[in-house]
């Protein structure tokens, strides 16, 4: 038994309403960053596969077996 004339359920409800709300994380910037990283990785892999090699060594004719 409490000595207060106030309803404890109502007080708890009011305190819950006055408590600051937690900010939710927005997913759009996170998804945009992940999409950007995926596009960069795919484009880098494509360029590495399609680009000619940086160093070209010609095979001597004596090694070709002609």
C-alpha positions in Angstrom: 0.0 0.0 0.0 1.4 3.4 -0.9 0.8 6.6 1.0 0.1 8.6 -2.2 -3.3 9.4 -3.5 -2.1 9.3 -7.1 -2.7 6.2 -9.2 0.7 4.4 -9.8 -0.4 3.1 -13.2 -1.3 6.6 -14.4 2.0 8.0 -13.1 3.9 5.2 -15.0 1.9 6.1 -18.1 2.7 9.8 -17.9 6.4 9.0 -17.3 6.4 6.8 -20.3 4.9 9.6 -22.4 7.4 12.2 -21.1 10.4 9.9 -21.7 12.4 11.0 -24.8 11.9 8.7 -27.8 14.8 6.8 -29.2 15.8 7.9 -32.6 15.6 5.1 -35.2 18.4 4.5 -37.6 17.5 5.5 -41.1 18.3 2.7 -43.6 18.5 4.8 -46.8 22.1 6.1 -46.2 23.3 2.7 -45.1 21.8 1.0 -48.2 23.1 3.7 -50.5 26.6 3.3 -49.1 26.4 -0.5 -49.5 25.1 -0.1 -53.1 27.9 2.3 -53.9 30.5 -0.1 -52.5 29.0 -3.0 -54.5 29.0 -1.0 -57.8 32.6 0.1 -57.2 33.7 -3.4 -56.5 32.0 -4.8 -59.6 33.4 -2.0 -61.8 36.9 -2.5 -60.5 36.7 -6.3 -61.1 35.3 -5.7 -64.6 38.2 -3.3 -65.5 40.8 -5.7 -64.0 39.4 -8.6 -66.2 39.0 -6.5 -69.4 42.1 -4.3 -69.3 45.2 -5.4 -71.1 48.1 -6.4 -68.9 50.5 -3.6 -67.8 53.7 -5.6 -68.7 53.9 -7.4 -72.0 56.8 -9.8 -72.5 57.2 -11.2 -76.0 58.1 -14.8 -76.2 61.4 -15.4 -78.1 61.0 -17.2 -81.5 63.3 -20.0 -80.3 60.8 -20.9 -77.5 57.8 -21.0 -79.9 59.1 -24.1 -81.7 58.8 -22.7 -85.2 
